[in-house]
Amino acid sequence: MSFISQTWPWYFSGFLIGIIMLSLIYLGKVFGVSSNLRSLCSIAGAGKYVPFFDFDWKSQRWNLIVLAGAMFGGFVAVHFMSDPSNVAINPKTIESLAQLGIDAPNGKLLPDAMFGKDIFQSPRMILLLITGGVLIGFGSRYAGGCTSGHAISGLSNLQIPSLKAVIGFFVGGLIMAHFILPLLF
C-alpha cells in the first residue's frame, strides 16, 4: 500500500499516460480539460445565446467523466494519500523563493505565501488570482486548448499547432518565472 501513497517515478506515470493516450487515439477520442468548459456552458444553456456553445455535448460525456475523476482523484490524493515529506524541493528553488519573500513549504507541498488561506485577506493577491484566472481562460481559448490538451493529447496526435502552443506555454512560463514573478513579489 505504501507504493500508492508515495511519489511515483516519472517513467511509470509517463508510461500510464502513454497507454491512456494510445487508447484514446485508438477509440478516436481527443482529450482536453478545457473542452469540458464548453460542454458545461452548453449544458447550462449558453447555446441559446452563443452559437459556439450550440453543439451535442452528450458526445463529450466521457470527457466530463474524466474531469470528475481527476477532481475526485485530487481530493483523495490530498486528503488520504498526501505525504509531502517524500517530495524533495531543490535548494536553489528554496533560495530563489526566499529572495522573493516566499518561505519554503516546510512539510507542505505549496508555500503559504502563495497558496495559504491568508491570501484571501489581501486585495493585491485577490487581484492577482482574478487576473491570472482571466489570462489562463483567455489563453486556453485563444490557443484552442489548455496545457494538458496540447502537451499530452495534441503532441500524441503529432499536431503542429499543439507543438507551437506547447512551445508558447514554455516560453511564457519562463518569462513569468524569471521576469514577471519577481516584479509581483
C-alpha atoms as an extended CHARMM CRD file, in Angstrom:
* protein
*
       185  EXT
         1         1  MET       CA              0.0000000000        0.0000000000        0.0000000000  PROA      1               0.0000000000
         2         2  SER       CA              2.9390000000        2.3490000000        0.5570000000  PROA      2               0.0000000000
         3         3  PHE       CA              3.6040000000        2.3020000000       -3.2180000000  PROA      3               0.0000000000
         4         4  ILE       CA              0.3150000000        4.1140000000       -3.8360000000  PROA      4               0.0000000000
         5         5  SER       CA              0.9420000000        6.8530000000       -1.2710000000  PROA      5               0.0000000000
         6         6  GLN       CA              4.4960000000        7.5990000000       -2.4690000000  PROA      6               0.0000000000
         7         7  THR       CA              5.5090000000        9.8350000000       -5.3610000000  PROA      7               0.0000000000
         8         8  TRP       CA              5.6630000000        7.6870000000       -8.4940000000  PROA      8               0.0000000000
         9         9  PRO       CA              8.7040000000        7.7830000000      -10.7660000000  PROA      9               0.0000000000
        10        10  TRP       CA              8.2800000000        9.8220000000      -13.9400000000  PROA      10              0.0000000000
        11        11  TYR       CA              8.7960000000        6.7890000000      -16.1680000000  PROA      11              0.0000000000
        12        12  PHE       CA              5.9270000000        4.8760000000      -14.5370000000  PROA      12              0.0000000000
        13        13  SER       CA              3.4860000000        7.7770000000      -14.6510000000  PROA      13              0.0000000000
        14        14  GLY       CA              4.5960000000        8.6710000000      -18.1740000000  PROA      14              0.0000000000
        15        15  PHE       CA              4.0510000000        5.0940000000      -19.3060000000  PROA      15              0.0000000000
        16        16  LEU       CA              0.4950000000        5.1340000000      -17.9180000000  PROA      16              0.0000000000
        17        17  ILE       CA             -0.2530000000        8.4470000000      -19.6460000000  PROA      17              0.0000000000
        18        18  GLY       CA              1.1180000000        6.9960000000      -22.8890000000  PROA      18              0.0000000000
        19        19  ILE       CA             -1.1160000000        3.9200000000      -22.6240000000  PROA      19              0.0000000000
        20        20  ILE       CA             -4.1520000000        6.1180000000      -21.9730000000  PROA      20              0.0000000000
        21        21  MET       CA             -3.3290000000        8.3450000000      -24.9550000000  PROA      21              0.0000000000
        22        22  LEU       CA             -2.8640000000        5.3510000000      -27.2520000000  PROA      22              0.0000000000
        23        23  SER       CA             -6.2440000000        4.0470000000      -26.0920000000  PROA      23              0.0000000000
        24        24  LEU       CA             -7.9150000000        7.3850000000      -26.7820000000  PROA      24              0.0000000000
        25        25  ILE       CA             -6.3210000000        7.6310000000      -30.2320000000  PROA      25              0.0000000000
        26        26  TYR       CA             -7.4910000000        4.0830000000      -30.9790000000  PROA      26              0.0000000000
        27        27  LEU       CA            -11.0280000000        4.9930000000      -29.8720000000  PROA      27              0.0000000000
        28        28  GLY       CA            -10.9840000000        8.2560000000      -31.8630000000  PROA      28              0.0000000000
        29        29  LYS       CA            -11.2880000000       10.4720000000      -28.7840000000  PROA      29              0.0000000000
        30        30  VAL       CA             -9.4970000000       13.7580000000      -28.1090000000  PROA      30              0.0000000000
        31        31  PHE       CA             -8.6130000000       14.5670000000      -24.5090000000  PROA      31              0.0000000000
        32        32  GLY       CA             -8.5270000000       18.0560000000      -23.0650000000  PROA      32              0.0000000000
        33        33  VAL       CA             -9.6470000000       19.5420000000      -19.7740000000  PROA      33              0.0000000000
        34        34  SER       CA            -10.6360000000       22.9780000000      -21.1180000000  PROA      34              0.0000000000
        35        35  SER       CA            -13.0330000000       21.4390000000      -23.6470000000  PROA      35              0.0000000000
        36        36  ASN       CA            -15.1630000000       20.4570000000      -20.6570000000  PROA      36              0.0000000000
        37        37  LEU       CA            -15.8410000000       24.1360000000      -20.0200000000  PROA      37              0.0000000000
        38        38  ARG       CA            -17.5100000000       24.3270000000      -23.4330000000  PROA      38              0.0000000000
        39        39  SER       CA            -19.5870000000       21.2560000000      -22.5600000000  PROA      39              0.0000000000
        40        40  LEU       CA            -20.5940000000       22.7200000000      -19.1760000000  PROA      40              0.0000000000
        41        41  CYS       CA            -21.6400000000       26.0020000000      -20.8190000000  PROA      41              0.0000000000
        42        42  SER       CA            -23.6630000000       24.0500000000      -23.3690000000  PROA      42              0.0000000000
        43        43  ILE       CA            -25.3590000000       22.0550000000      -20.6060000000  PROA      43              0.0000000000
        44        44  ALA       CA            -26.2140000000       25.3370000000      -18.8440000000  PROA      44              0.0000000000
        45        45  GLY       CA            -27.9640000000       26.5970000000      -21.9960000000  PROA      45              0.0000000000
        46        46  ALA       CA            -25.3770000000       29.0160000000      -23.3760000000  PROA      46              0.0000000000
        47        47  GLY       CA            -26.0120000000       27.5820000000      -26.8550000000  PROA      47              0.0000000000
        48        48  LYS       CA            -29.2620000000       29.5660000000      -26.9890000000  PROA      48              0.0000000000
        49        49  TYR       CA            -27.2360000000       32.7900000000      -26.9490000000  PROA      49              0.0000000000
        50        50  VAL       CA            -23.8280000000       31.9350000000      -28.4000000000  PROA      50              0.0000000000
        51        51  PRO       CA            -23.5180000000       29.6240000000      -31.4360000000  PROA      51              0.0000000000
        52        52  PHE       CA            -20.1210000000       28.3040000000      -30.2410000000  PROA      52              0.0000000000
        53        53  PHE       CA            -21.8910000000       26.5310000000      -27.3660000000  PROA      53              0.0000000000
        54        54  ASP       CA            -24.6440000000       25.0830000000      -29.5570000000  PROA      54              0.0000000000
        55        55  PHE       CA            -23.3290000000       21.5560000000      -30.0950000000  PROA      55              0.0000000000
        56        56  ASP       CA            -24.0530000000       17.9950000000      -28.9910000000  PROA      56              0.0000000000
        57        57  TRP       CA            -22.4290000000       17.9960000000      -25.5490000000  PROA      57              0.0000000000
        58        58  LYS       CA            -23.6400000000       14.4260000000      -24.9370000000  PROA      58              0.0000000000
        59        59  SER       CA            -20.9510000000       13.1900000000      -27.3150000000  PROA      59              0.0000000000
        60        60  GLN       CA            -18.4150000000       14.5740000000      -24.7990000000  PROA      60              0.0000000000
        61        61  ARG       CA            -19.8540000000       12.8650000000      -21.6880000000  PROA      61              0.0000000000
        62        62  TRP       CA            -16.8170000000       10.6290000000      -21.4200000000  PROA      62              0.0000000000
        63        63  ASN       CA            -14.5890000000       13.7060000000      -21.1030000000  PROA      63              0.0000000000
        64        64  LEU       CA            -16.8040000000       15.0780000000      -18.3200000000  PROA      64              0.0000000000
        65        65  ILE       CA            -16.3510000000       11.7620000000      -16.5110000000  PROA      65              0.0000000000
        66        66  VAL       CA            -12.5700000000       12.1170000000      -16.8970000000  PROA      66              0.0000000000
        67        67  LEU       CA            -12.8010000000       15.6210000000      -15.4030000000  PROA      67              0.0000000000
        68        68  ALA       CA            -14.9030000000       14.3690000000      -12.4830000000  PROA      68              0.0000000000
        69        69  GLY       CA            -12.4030000000       11.5340000000      -11.9620000000  PROA      69              0.0000000000
        70        70  ALA       CA             -9.4900000000       13.9740000000      -11.9370000000  PROA      70              0.0000000000
        71        71  MET       CA            -11.2320000000       16.1250000000       -9.3430000000  PROA      71              0.0000000000
        72        72  PHE       CA            -12.1320000000       13.1050000000       -7.2210000000  PROA      72              0.0000000000
        73        73  GLY       CA             -8.6120000000       11.7020000000       -7.5750000000  PROA      73              0.0000000000
        74        74  GLY       CA             -7.1260000000       15.0220000000       -6.4890000000  PROA      74              0.0000000000
        75        75  PHE       CA             -9.4000000000       15.0920000000       -3.4550000000  PROA      75              0.0000000000
        76        76  VAL       CA             -8.4530000000       11.5480000000       -2.4730000000  PROA      76              0.0000000000
        77        77  ALA       CA             -4.7510000000       12.2360000000       -3.0280000000  PROA      77              0.0000000000
        78        78  VAL       CA             -4.7470000000       15.3830000000       -0.8970000000  PROA      78              0.0000000000
        79        79  HSD       CA             -6.8980000000       14.1100000000        1.9550000000  PROA      79              0.0000000000
        80        80  PHE       CA             -5.8960000000       10.4620000000        2.1890000000  PROA      80              0.0000000000
        81        81  MET       CA             -2.5550000000        9.9420000000        0.4690000000  PROA      81              0.0000000000
        82        82  SER       CA             -0.7150000000       13.2120000000        0.8840000000  PROA      82              0.0000000000
        83        83  ASP       CA              2.7920000000       12.7900000000        2.2160000000  PROA      83              0.0000000000
        84        84  PRO       CA              4.8100000000       15.8770000000        1.3220000000  PROA      84              0.0000000000
        85        85  SER       CA              7.8070000000       14.5770000000        3.2570000000  PROA      85              0.0000000000
        86        86  ASN       CA              8.8250000000       12.4470000000        0.2750000000  PROA      86              0.0000000000
        87        87  VAL       CA              8.8910000000       15.4350000000       -2.1000000000  PROA      87              0.0000000000
        88        88  ALA       CA             12.3450000000       16.9870000000       -2.2970000000  PROA      88              0.0000000000
        89        89  ILE       CA             12.4660000000       20.6470000000       -3.3220000000  PROA      89              0.0000000000
        90        90  ASN       CA             15.6650000000       21.7710000000       -4.9660000000  PROA      90              0.0000000000
        91        91  PRO       CA             17.6740000000       24.0060000000       -2.5760000000  PROA      91              0.0000000000
        92        92  LYS       CA             18.1900000000       26.5340000000       -5.3920000000  PROA      92              0.0000000000
        93        93  THR       CA             14.4090000000       26.8380000000       -5.7420000000  PROA      93              0.0000000000
        94        94  ILE       CA             14.0380000000       27.4190000000       -1.9960000000  PROA      94              0.0000000000
        95        95  GLU       CA             16.7740000000       30.0690000000       -2.1820000000  PROA      95              0.0000000000
        96        96  SER       CA             15.1310000000       31.7950000000       -5.1670000000  PROA      96              0.0000000000
        97        97  LEU       CA             11.7560000000       31.8400000000       -3.4200000000  PROA      97              0.0000000000
        98        98  ALA       CA             13.3480000000       33.2220000000       -0.2520000000  PROA      98              0.0000000000
        99        99  GLN       CA             14.7540000000       36.1270000000       -2.2810000000  PROA      99              0.0000000000
       100       100  LEU       CA             11.1560000000       36.9270000000       -3.2930000000  PROA      100             0.0000000000
       101       101  GLY       CA              9.9840000000       36.7800000000        0.3230000000  PROA      101             0.0000000000
       102       102  ILE       CA              8.3220000000       33.3770000000       -0.0590000000  PROA      102             0.0000000000
       103       103  ASP       CA              9.1410000000       30.8500000000        2.6630000000  PROA      103             0.0000000000
       104       104  ALA       CA              9.7840000000       27.2010000000        1.8550000000  PROA      104             0.0000000000
       105       105  PRO       CA              6.7050000000       24.9710000000        2.2050000000  PROA      105             0.0000000000
       106       106  ASN       CA              8.1700000000       23.1560000000        5.2730000000  PROA      106             0.0000000000
       107       107  GLY       CA              6.2670000000       19.8870000000        5.3100000000  PROA      107             0.0000000000
       108       108  LYS       CA              3.6820000000       21.0450000000        2.7740000000  PROA      108             0.0000000000
       109       109  LEU       CA              3.5660000000       20.8130000000       -0.9660000000  PROA      109             0.0000000000
       110       110  LEU       CA              2.8960000000       24.5170000000       -1.5780000000  PROA      110             0.0000000000
       111       111  PRO       CA              4.1150000000       27.7110000000        0.1150000000  PROA      111             0.0000000000
       112       112  ASP       CA              1.5490000000       29.5130000000        2.2650000000  PROA      112             0.0000000000
       113       113  ALA       CA              2.5490000000       32.9140000000        0.8670000000  PROA      113             0.0000000000
       114       114  MET       CA              1.0700000000       31.9080000000       -2.4880000000  PROA      114             0.0000000000
       115       115  PHE       CA             -1.4710000000       29.2090000000       -1.6110000000  PROA      115             0.0000000000
       116       116  GLY       CA             -2.4230000000       29.7080000000        2.0480000000  PROA      116             0.0000000000
       117       117  LYS       CA             -5.7700000000       30.9400000000        3.3490000000  PROA      117             0.0000000000
       118       118  ASP       CA             -4.2850000000       34.3490000000        4.1900000000  PROA      118             0.0000000000
       119       119  ILE       CA             -4.0900000000       35.3250000000        0.5080000000  PROA      119             0.0000000000
       120       120  PHE       CA             -7.8520000000       35.9430000000        0.5130000000  PROA      120             0.0000000000
       121       121  GLN       CA             -7.3490000000       38.7780000000        3.0040000000  PROA      121             0.0000000000
       122       122  SER       CA             -5.0210000000       40.6520000000        0.6810000000  PROA      122             0.0000000000
       123       123  PRO       CA             -6.6880000000       42.7310000000       -2.0760000000  PROA      123             0.0000000000
       124       124  ARG       CA             -3.4400000000       42.5210000000       -4.0630000000  PROA      124             0.0000000000
       125       125  MET       CA             -3.4460000000       38.7090000000       -4.0010000000  PROA      125             0.0000000000
       126       126  ILE       CA             -7.1550000000       38.5590000000       -4.8640000000  PROA      126             0.0000000000
       127       127  LEU       CA             -6.4980000000       40.8440000000       -7.8450000000  PROA      127             0.0000000000
       128       128  LEU       CA             -3.5860000000       38.6140000000       -8.9000000000  PROA      128             0.0000000000
       129       129  LEU       CA             -5.7830000000       35.4980000000       -8.6550000000  PROA      129             0.0000000000
       130       130  ILE       CA             -8.5830000000       37.0660000000      -10.6990000000  PROA      130             0.0000000000
       131       131  THR       CA             -6.1720000000       38.4440000000      -13.3040000000  PROA      131             0.0000000000
       132       132  GLY       CA             -4.3720000000       35.0940000000      -13.5340000000  PROA      132             0.0000000000
       133       133  GLY       CA             -7.6640000000       33.2290000000      -13.9200000000  PROA      133             0.0000000000
       134       134  VAL       CA             -8.8300000000       35.5390000000      -16.7180000000  PROA      134             0.0000000000
       135       135  LEU       CA             -5.4820000000       35.2560000000      -18.5170000000  PROA      135             0.0000000000
       136       136  ILE       CA             -5.4770000000       31.4580000000      -18.2160000000  PROA      136             0.0000000000
       137       137  GLY       CA             -9.0560000000       31.2750000000      -19.5010000000  PROA      137             0.0000000000
       138       138  PHE       CA             -8.3190000000       33.6340000000      -22.3900000000  PROA      138             0.0000000000
       139       139  GLY       CA             -5.0740000000       31.8400000000      -23.2290000000  PROA      139             0.0000000000
       140       140  SER       CA             -6.7170000000       28.4210000000      -23.2170000000  PROA      140             0.0000000000
       141       141  ARG       CA             -9.4420000000       29.6140000000      -25.5480000000  PROA      141             0.0000000000
       142       142  TYR       CA             -7.0580000000       31.5560000000      -27.8020000000  PROA      142             0.0000000000
       143       143  ALA       CA             -4.6740000000       28.5780000000      -28.0580000000  PROA      143             0.0000000000
       144       144  GLY       CA             -7.5660000000       26.2060000000      -28.7630000000  PROA      144             0.0000000000
       145       145  GLY       CA             -6.9410000000       24.1890000000      -25.6270000000  PROA      145             0.0000000000
       146       146  CYS       CA             -5.1370000000       24.0110000000      -22.3250000000  PROA      146             0.0000000000
       147       147  THR       CA             -1.6830000000       22.7170000000      -21.4970000000  PROA      147             0.0000000000
       148       148  SER       CA             -2.8400000000       19.1520000000      -20.8930000000  PROA      148             0.0000000000
       149       149  GLY       CA             -4.8270000000       19.0730000000      -24.1150000000  PROA      149             0.0000000000
       150       150  HSD       CA             -1.9670000000       20.3400000000      -26.2530000000  PROA      150             0.0000000000
       151       151  ALA       CA              1.0160000000       18.8120000000      -24.4590000000  PROA      151             0.0000000000
       152       152  ILE       CA             -0.4580000000       15.3870000000      -23.9110000000  PROA      152             0.0000000000
       153       153  SER       CA             -3.1860000000       14.8510000000      -26.4770000000  PROA      153             0.0000000000
       154       154  GLY       CA             -2.1010000000       17.2000000000      -29.2570000000  PROA      154             0.0000000000
       155       155  LEU       CA              1.5210000000       16.0760000000      -29.2550000000  PROA      155             0.0000000000
       156       156  SER       CA              0.3980000000       12.4330000000      -29.1030000000  PROA      156             0.0000000000
       157       157  ASN       CA             -1.5380000000       13.0800000000      -32.3160000000  PROA      157             0.0000000000
       158       158  LEU       CA              1.5060000000       14.8350000000      -33.8500000000  PROA      158             0.0000000000
       159       159  GLN       CA             -0.3960000000       18.1120000000      -34.3290000000  PROA      159             0.0000000000
       160       160  ILE       CA              1.8280000000       21.0280000000      -35.3450000000  PROA      160             0.0000000000
       161       161  PRO       CA             -0.4840000000       23.6510000000      -33.7340000000  PROA      161             0.0000000000
       162       162  SER       CA             -0.1020000000       21.7920000000      -30.4310000000  PROA      162             0.0000000000
       163       163  LEU       CA              3.6750000000       21.8590000000      -30.7560000000  PROA      163             0.0000000000
       164       164  LYS       CA              3.5250000000       25.6260000000      -31.3280000000  PROA      164             0.0000000000
       165       165  ALA       CA              1.1950000000       26.0380000000      -28.3280000000  PROA      165             0.0000000000
       166       166  VAL       CA              3.4560000000       23.9520000000      -26.0610000000  PROA      166             0.0000000000
       167       167  ILE       CA              6.4980000000       25.9980000000      -27.0950000000  PROA      167             0.0000000000
       168       168  GLY       CA              4.4630000000       29.1170000000      -26.3030000000  PROA      168             0.0000000000
       169       169  PHE       CA              3.4760000000       27.7140000000      -22.8980000000  PROA      169             0.0000000000
       170       170  PHE       CA              7.0990000000       27.0220000000      -22.0060000000  PROA      170             0.0000000000
       171       171  VAL       CA              8.3550000000       30.4080000000      -23.2220000000  PROA      171             0.0000000000
       172       172  GLY       CA              5.5130000000       32.1290000000      -21.3370000000  PROA      172             0.0000000000
       173       173  GLY       CA              6.3030000000       30.1170000000      -18.2070000000  PROA      173             0.0000000000
       174       174  LEU       CA              9.9740000000       31.0460000000      -18.3800000000  PROA      174             0.0000000000
       175       175  ILE       CA              9.1320000000       34.7240000000      -18.8550000000  PROA      175             0.0000000000
       176       176  MET       CA              6.7150000000       34.5600000000      -15.9340000000  PROA      176             0.0000000000
       177       177  ALA       CA              9.1200000000       32.7590000000      -13.5960000000  PROA      177             0.0000000000
       178       178  HSD       CA             12.1930000000       34.8590000000      -14.3930000000  PROA      178             0.0000000000
       179       179  PHE       CA             10.8190000000       38.3310000000      -15.1280000000  PROA      179             0.0000000000
       180       180  ILE       CA              7.2130000000       38.8660000000      -14.0220000000  PROA      180             0.0000000000
       181       181  LEU       CA              7.0840000000       36.8740000000      -10.7520000000  PROA      181             0.0000000000
       182       182  PRO       CA              9.9560000000       38.8790000000       -9.2070000000  PROA      182             0.0000000000
       183       183  LEU       CA              8.0700000000       42.0840000000      -10.0250000000  PROA      183             0.0000000000
       184       184  LEU       CA              4.8990000000       40.7910000000       -8.3250000000  PROA      184             0.0000000000
       185       185  PHE       CA              6.6510000000       39.6900000000       -5.1470000000  PROA      185             0.0000000000
